[in-house]
Amino acid sequence: MKRKWWLTAAMAAVMAAAVVGCAGKAGNETAPASAGETKQAAESSGESGNTAAQGTLTVAIWDKNQEPGLTEIMKDFTNETGIKTQIQVTPWEQYWTMLEAGATGGSLPDVFWMHSNEIARYSEYEMLLDLTDRIKESKKLEMDKFPKDIVQIYNWEGTKQYAVPKDIDTIALWYNKTMFDEAGVPYPDKDWTWDDYAEAAKKLTKADGSQYGFALRPTNDQAGWNNIVYDMGGYVISDDKKSSGFDQPGTIKALTFITDLMKEGYAPPYEVMAENTEEALFEAGKVAMITAGSWMLPELCNNDYVKANCDIADLPKDAASGKRISIYNGLGWAASANTGMPEEAWKLIEYMGSKEAQQKQSDLGIVISAYEGTTDNWIKAYQGFNLQAYLDMMSDLVIRPYSKSTVAWNNMSHEKLIDAWTGAKSVEDVCKDIAQEMNAMLAQE
């Protein structure tokens, strides 16, 4: 079942929203109210933005692991500017529902994280504060110090910049050293191929089902199967974002590689994966290998079992192509177009994108900062783990696949891949089905 992007008109009426936006492009989706409409609604109700009366910026994020470090950085910001902030943590799935409701009702947080999945919707309906001129006039921000691909994610049609890059993430291989030792399997190194990975998964799997070689869900795209797809010559979406790559030979080859290992029983059955994350199974000592994004470091590195038994390595490479690709992405700091504190919101975004704040973000081990040259101390954040593996993966990066309708075709592909994971349908049939439906979605953009 596809997750709806925006509240329907009926739901908005039930919630007594002041206005309802124009119709969306696909199906019966409803767009959020425009910035002007939500501002008018806020003024008519005696409100101005979200927090002007309180004089405190609300800052919305979805990762509780990052809250302590970001709180420390924002204290520095308050000491420098006198502007107070209040971080509100809402888990990923509820986060977007919260923003949808705010977009419709005119009460978005002042400042919040934006993602490549969602930026098009918020940009198209002018729900975000336009930062273009402010960035040009800033003496703190140096946009050329951020990866161009991440800057471009948050640029709307080449004219408006709606967010400042927050971070950059890469993918690496986590492995259980104790399990490797017990099975007599050498630890992963830079020479490892996906064939070595497959052989290790076989040796690390126990017949009684108490331990599996690896774990991977169909929903784990960026940190999981996307990397193998691009290593083996496939792709998810074309560079011009007009066609799907699911029906390409390399994509089918990579997904067949994964599902063949599952058929052999080297990974937990789909029924188990539907109820558990890869990280949870890894922390419980049930699987020997997972691939994980650098954003998972606070979770994994602070787990007692992981600290005692596990480490990090570069991703394997494809034996035929020699490619060792990491899919990467980066969040953006954005503000509501309707905030009652636009200058204060901008000052916070400007500060969070400054070299000073970006350096501290890396030094605290929160995430890999997006600002060039701020990662040297990041690898020291969690002693005893090979964090260098994540930086090594920067040598061959591919930006996370996205387009205007990312959420729609992502959800669709995840649902259809279940049949490949369970063996209900052949990988080739599933991939061709996904490509056909995805192409239809892309044609509507």
C-alpha positions in Angstrom: 0.0 0.0 0.0 1.5 3.3 -1.1 2.1 5.9 1.5 0.2 9.1 0.7 2.4 12.2 0.4 -0.1 14.9 1.3 -3.3 15.1 3.3 -6.4 14.8 1.3 -9.0 17.6 1.3 -11.3 15.5 3.4 -8.6 14.9 6.0 -7.7 18.6 6.0 -11.4 19.5 6.6 -11.6 17.1 9.5 -8.5 18.7 11.0 -10.1 22.1 10.5 -7.2 23.3 8.3 -7.7 26.9 7.2 -7.1 26.2 3.5 -6.8 23.3 1.1 -4.1 23.4 -1.6 -4.5 22.8 -5.3 -4.7 19.2 -6.8 -1.5 17.2 -7.0 -0.1 15.8 -10.3 -0.7 12.1 -9.6 -3.9 10.3 -8.7 -6.0 11.9 -6.0 -3.1 13.4 -4.1 -3.6 16.9 -2.7 -0.8 19.4 -2.7 0.0 21.4 0.5 -1.3 24.9 0.7 1.0 27.5 -0.8 3.2 29.6 1.4 1.0 32.6 0.8 -2.2 30.7 1.7 -0.7 29.3 4.9 0.7 32.7 5.9 -2.8 34.3 5.4 -4.4 31.5 7.4 -1.9 31.9 10.3 -2.5 35.7 10.3 -6.3 35.3 10.3 -6.1 33.0 13.3 -3.9 35.4 15.2 -0.7 33.5 14.7 2.4 34.5 12.8 4.4 31.4 11.7 5.2 28.8 14.3 7.1 30.3 17.2 7.4 34.1 16.8 5.5 34.7 20.1 7.9 32.4 22.0 11.0 33.8 20.4 12.4 30.3 20.1 13.1 28.5 16.8 11.6 25.0 16.6 14.0 22.6 14.8 12.6 19.3 13.5 14.8 16.2 13.0 14.2 12.5 12.9 17.3 10.9 14.4 17.4 10.8 18.2 21.1 9.7 18.0 22.0 13.0 16.6 20.1 15.1 19.1 22.8 15.4 21.8 25.5 16.6 19.4 23.2 19.0 17.5 22.0 20.4 20.8 25.6 21.2 21.7 26.2 22.9 18.4 23.0 24.9 18.7 24.1 26.0 22.2 27.1 27.6 20.5 24.8 29.3 18.1 22.6 30.7 20.9 25.7 31.9 22.7 26.9 33.7 19.6 23.6 35.2 18.4 21.2 35.1 21.4 18.7 33.2 19.3 17.2 30.2 21.2 16.4 26.8 19.6 14.4 23.8 20.5 15.0 20.5 18.8 12.0 18.2 18.3 12.7 14.6 17.3 10.1 12.7 15.3 10.9 9.2 14.0 11.3 9.0 10.2 7.9 7.7 9.2 6.0 10.0 11.5 8.3 12.9 10.6 6.9 13.2 7.1 3.3 12.9 8.3 4.0 15.7 10.8 5.4 17.9 8.0 2.5 17.0 5.7 0.0 18.2 8.4 2.1 21.3 9.0 2.3 22.1 5.3 -1.5 21.8 5.0 -2.3 23.7 8.2 0.3 26.4 8.0 2.3 25.3 11.0 5.6 23.8 9.7 8.5 23.9 12.1 10.8 26.9 11.7 13.8 24.9 10.6 13.9 21.2 9.6 15.7 18.5 7.8 15.0 18.0 4.2 15.7 14.8 2.1 16.1 14.1 -1.6 12.9 11.9 -1.4 10.7 14.9 -0.5 12.4 18.1 -1.7 10.5 18.3 -5.0 7.0 18.4 -3.3 8.0 21.2 -0.9 9.8 23.2 -3.6 7.0 22.9 -6.1 4.4 24.3 -3.8 6.7 27.0 -2.3 6.6 25.7 1.2 10.2 26.4 1.9 12.0 29.7 2.6 14.0 30.7 -0.5 17.6 31.0 0.6 19.1 32.0 -2.8 19.8 35.7 -2.2 20.7 35.1 1.5 23.3 32.6 0.4 24.8 35.0 -2.2 25.2 37.7 0.5 26.5 35.4 3.2 30.0 35.9 4.5 29.9 32.5 6.5 28.7 30.1 3.8 30.9 28.7 1.0 28.6 26.6 -1.1 31.5 25.5 -3.3 32.9 23.6 -0.3 29.9 21.2 -0.4 29.5 18.3 -2.9 27.9 19.6 -6.0 25.5 16.7 -6.2 24.1 17.4 -2.8 23.8 21.2 -3.4 21.9 20.3 -6.6 19.4 18.1 -4.8 18.1 21.2 -2.9 18.1 23.5 -5.9 14.8 23.9 -7.6 14.9 24.1 -11.4 18.2 25.9 -11.4 16.7 29.1 -9.9 16.1 28.7 -6.1 18.2 27.1 -3.4 15.9 25.8 -0.7 18.3 24.1 1.7 22.0 24.1 2.7 23.8 20.7 2.9 24.0 19.2 6.3 26.1 16.1 5.8 27.3 13.4 3.5 26.9 9.7 4.0 28.6 6.6 2.5 28.1 2.9 2.9 30.4 0.3 4.4 30.4 -3.4 5.5 30.0 -4.4 9.1 31.1 -7.8 10.2 31.2 -9.9 13.3 34.9 -10.8 14.1 33.9 -13.4 16.6 31.8 -15.3 14.1 34.5 -15.0 11.4 37.1 -16.4 13.9 34.9 -19.3 14.9 34.2 -20.2 11.2 37.8 -19.8 10.2 37.0 -17.1 7.7 39.5 -14.3 7.1 38.2 -10.8 7.8 37.1 -8.7 4.8 39.8 -6.6 3.2 40.2 -4.2 0.2 40.6 -7.2 -2.1 37.2 -8.7 -1.2 34.8 -9.2 -4.1 31.1 -9.9 -3.9 32.0 -13.5 -4.7 34.1 -13.6 -1.5 31.2 -12.1 0.3 28.9 -14.9 -1.0 31.4 -17.6 0.0 31.8 -16.1 3.5 28.0 -15.9 3.9 27.8 -19.6 3.2 30.5 -20.5 5.7 29.1 -18.2 8.4 25.5 -19.7 8.2 24.6 -22.4 10.7 22.3 -25.2 9.6 20.1 -24.9 12.7 19.1 -21.3 11.8 20.7 -19.8 14.9 23.1 -17.7 12.7 23.0 -16.4 9.2 25.8 -15.0 6.9 24.0 -11.7 6.1 20.8 -9.8 6.3 19.2 -7.5 3.7 15.6 -6.2 3.3 14.1 -5.0 0.0 13.5 -1.6 1.5 17.2 -1.2 2.2 18.1 0.4 -1.0 20.8 3.1 -0.5 22.6 1.2 2.3 22.0 -2.2 0.7 21.3 -3.6 -2.8 21.7 -0.2 -4.7 25.5 -0.5 -4.2 25.7 -4.0 -5.7 23.5 -2.9 -8.6 25.8 -0.1 -9.6 28.9 -2.3 -9.0 27.6 -4.9 -11.4 26.8 -2.4 -14.2 23.2 -1.7 -13.4 21.4 1.5 -12.3 18.1 2.5 -10.7 17.3 5.6 -12.8 18.9 7.2 -15.8 21.1 10.3 -15.5 18.4 12.4 -17.1 15.8 10.9 -14.7 13.5 9.9 -17.6 13.8 6.1 -17.5 14.1 3.3 -15.0 17.1 1.0 -14.9 15.5 -1.9 -13.3 15.2 -3.8 -16.6 18.9 -3.4 -17.4 21.1 -6.6 -17.4 23.4 -5.3 -14.7 20.5 -4.6 -12.4 18.9 -8.0 -12.9 22.3 -9.6 -12.4 22.8 -7.9 -9.1 19.4 -8.6 -7.7 19.7 -12.2 -8.9 23.0 -12.5 -7.0 21.3 -11.4 -3.8 18.2 -13.5 -4.1 20.2 -16.6 -5.0 22.0 -16.3 -1.7 18.7 -16.1 0.0 17.4 -19.2 -1.7 20.4 -21.0 -0.3 19.4 -20.0 3.2 22.3 -17.7 3.9 20.1 -14.9 5.1 17.0 -14.9 7.4 13.7 -15.6 5.6 11.7 -12.6 4.5 9.2 -13.2 7.3 12.0 -12.4 9.8 13.3 -9.5 7.8 9.8 -8.0 7.6 9.8 -7.7 11.4 13.4 -6.8 12.1 16.0 -4.4 10.8 19.4 -5.5 9.7 21.0 -3.6 12.5 18.8 -5.2 15.2 19.7 -8.7 14.0 23.4 -7.7 13.9 23.3 -6.3 17.4 21.5 -9.5 18.6 24.3 -11.7 17.2 22.0 -13.4 14.6 23.8 -12.3 11.4 27.5 -12.1 10.6 27.4 -9.2 8.0 25.4 -6.2 7.1 25.9 -3.1 5.0 25.1 0.1 6.8 25.2 3.9 6.2 27.5 6.1 8.1 24.5 7.7 9.8 24.1 4.4 11.8 27.4 4.9 13.6 25.9 6.4 16.9 23.6 3.4 17.0 26.0 0.6 16.2 29.2 1.9 17.8 27.4 2.5 21.1 26.0 -1.0 21.3 27.8 -3.2 23.8 27.6 -6.4 21.8 28.8 -4.7 18.6 31.7 -3.0 20.5 32.9 -6.4 21.8 32.6 -8.4 18.6 32.4 -6.3 15.5 34.2 -4.0 13.1 33.9 -2.2 9.7 35.4 -2.8 6.3 35.2 -1.3 2.8 32.3 -2.7 0.7 33.3 -5.6 -1.6 33.9 -4.9 -5.2 32.6 -6.6 -8.4 35.2 -9.1 -9.7 34.3 -8.4 -13.3 34.1 -4.6 -13.3 36.4 -3.9 -10.4 33.9 -1.3 -9.2 33.5 -0.6 -5.5 30.7 2.0 -5.5 29.1 3.6 -2.6 25.7 5.3 -3.0 25.8 8.6 -1.1 23.3 11.2 -0.1 23.1 14.2 2.2 20.4 16.0 4.2 19.7 19.7 3.9 18.8 22.3 6.4 15.6 24.0 5.3 13.1 26.6 6.7 9.4 27.1 6.4 8.4 29.8 4.0 5.8 30.7 6.7 8.1 31.0 9.7 7.4 33.9 11.9 11.2 34.2 12.4 12.6 34.1 8.9 15.8 36.0 9.7 16.5 34.0 12.8 15.8 30.7 10.9 18.2 31.8 8.1 20.9 32.7 10.7 20.6 29.2 12.2 20.8 27.5 8.7 23.8 29.7 7.8 25.5 28.8 11.1 24.9 25.0 10.7 26.4 25.2 7.2 29.5 27.2 8.4 32.9 25.5 8.5 32.9 26.0 12.3 29.6 24.1 12.9 30.4 21.5 10.2 33.8 20.8 11.8 32.2 20.3 15.2 29.5 18.0 13.8 32.3 15.8 12.5 34.4 16.1 15.6 31.5 14.9 17.7 31.0 11.9 15.5 27.4 12.9 14.8 27.7 12.3 11.0 30.2 13.0 8.2 29.9 16.7 7.6 29.4 17.8 4.0 31.9 20.7 4.2 35.2 19.9 2.5 38.1 19.2 4.8 36.2 18.6 8.0 36.5 14.8 8.3 40.0 14.3 9.8 38.8 14.1 13.4 35.6 12.2 12.5 37.5 8.9 12.2 38.5 9.3 15.9 35.0 9.7 17.2 34.5 6.0 17.9 37.7 4.3 19.1 38.1 0.7 18.2 36.2 0.8 14.9 37.7 1.3 11.5 35.7 4.4 10.5 38.3 5.0 7.8 36.3 2.5 5.7 33.5 5.0 5.3 36.0 7.7 4.0 37.6 5.1 1.7 34.3 4.6 0.0 34.3 8.2 -1.1 36.7 7.3 -4.0 33.8 6.1 -6.2 30.5 7.7 -5.3 27.1 7.7 -7.0 24.4 10.0 -5.7 21.3 8.3 -4.3 18.8 7.7 -7.1 16.0 10.3 -7.0 13.5 12.3 -9.1 10.4 14.4 -8.4 8.4 11.2 -7.7 11.0 9.3 -5.7 8.7 8.3 -2.9 6.1 6.8 -5.3 8.5 4.6 -7.3 10.6 3.8 -4.3 7.5 2.4 -2.4 6.3 0.6 -5.5 9.7 -1.0 -6.1 10.1 -2.1 -2.5 6.7 -3.7 -2.5 7.3 -5.6 -5.8 10.8 -6.7 -4.7 9.2 -8.8 -2.0 8.2 -11.3 -4.6 11.8 -11.6 -5.7 13.0 -11.9 -2.1 10.5 -14.7 -1.3 11.0 -16.4 -4.7 7.3 -15.9 -5.6 8.4 -14.5 -8.9 11.6 -14.5 -10.9 13.9 -11.5 -10.5 13.7 -10.7 -14.2 9.9 -10.6 -14.2 9.9 -8.5 -11.1 12.5 -6.1 -12.4 10.7 -5.7 -15.8 7.4 -5.1 -14.0 9.0 -2.4 -11.8 10.6 -0.7 -14.8 7.3 -0.5 -16.7 5.5 1.0 -13.8 8.4 3.3 -12.8 8.7 4.6 -16.4 5.0 5.5 -16.4 5.5 7.5 -13.2 8.6 9.3 -14.6 6.6 10.2 -17.7 4.2 12.1 -15.5 6.8 14.2 -13.8 
